[in-house]
Amino acid sequence: MKQFSSTELANRTGDVLAAAAQRPVTIAKHGKARFVVLTTEQFEAMQRGLDTRRSVHVSELDDAEASALISALQDSIEND
């Protein structure tokens, strides 16, 4: 998840909102994540339980899931 400082939020509001339009972003205060900014659609989907994300330990991933995770991480490193 992309993170902005509270100072960046004050000085670059447009950039923060543009990033949040793509995916949720965290706002950090004194280096620690304190808030999350997300679209209303994302928030409403969470409220309705439509968010299908889940958490698992990496040892529980099958080969296809592990490959998908590695690809997503590489994409994030290269593009964020």
PyMOL commands that set and color helices and strands:
alter all, ss='L'
color gray80, all
select helices_A, chain A and resi 6-11+13-22+40-48+58-60+63-79
alter helices_A, ss='H'
color red, helices_A
select strands_A, chain A and resi 2-5+25-29+32-37
alter strands_A, ss='S'
color yellow, strands_A
deselect
rebuild
show_as cartoon
